[in-house]
Amino acid sequence: MPPKINLEPYKDEILTWVEDGLLYNQVLSKISDVLGIQYSYASLKRLFTSWNISRNRKNRSPEVERIKSRIITFFLDNYNDSMIL
């Protein structure tokens, strides 16, 4: 088993790539090209999980979270479905 590579020193740079919307494979390419480090897909997923980063755009995008928050507010203010829509 190869030694575990610590990407903690590069966390800020990797987070910038994540904020730019790069997917797992794109981040792996950046890690390889820019940092010169070979990293596996599974290790990157575990690393993102430990950093509380989700690449599941369908459920975790900031826009979706804002919409959910607004709908919850409307619901709690007793708006009916047609008013919410």
N, C-alpha and C positions, 0 to 999 in steps of 0.2 A: 504494500500500500504506500503510495507516495506521501511525502510529508504534507501536512495541512498548511495551506498558505493563508496568512492573515491579511485580509484586505481592509482592516480597520484604518490603517494610515491613509487609505485612498477613499474613505467613506464619503467625504464632501464632494470629491470629483464624481464618484459613482452616483451620488444623489442628484447631482446636476444633470447627469445623463438621464436618470429616471424622470426628473421633472420635465426634461425635454421630450418625454414620451417614448423613449427607446424601449423596445421589447427585450426579452431575455437574450435572444440570439444577437441582437444589436449591441447590447451591453457586453456580452461575451467577446464580440469582435473588438469593441473599444478597449476592453481590458487587455486583450492580446496585442492589439496594434499600439495603443498609447502607453500602456504600463509594461508591456513585454512579459505578461504573466499568462500562463496557460491555466484555465479554470474550467471546470466541468459545469454543464447545465444544471445537474442535480445539486451541486455545491452552491451554485449561485441562487437557486430557489431557496435552499435552506438559509443562506445568508440573508436574503431579502426577508424571509419569514422572521429571522431573529432581529432584524432591523425594523420590523412592522411595516414592510413595504409590500403592497399588493400590485401585481401586474394585471389583475382581472379588471379590465376597463369597463366591462359591462356593469359591474356592481359597485366599483370603488372610485369612480371618477369624482372629482370635486363638484362638478356640475350636477351629477345624480344626487350626491349628498345634499346639496343646496335645495334641489327640488323636493326631495323627501322631507327635509326640514320644513319647507313652506307648506307642504300638504298636511303634515302633522299639525302645524299651527292652525291652519284653516279648520281641520277636523276638530281640534280642541275648542275652537271658537264657535262650534256648532254650525258651520257652513254646510249646506247640502251639496250633493255631488255636482249638480249643474252650476252652482256658484263657484265651486272649486275649479271646475273645467273652464 
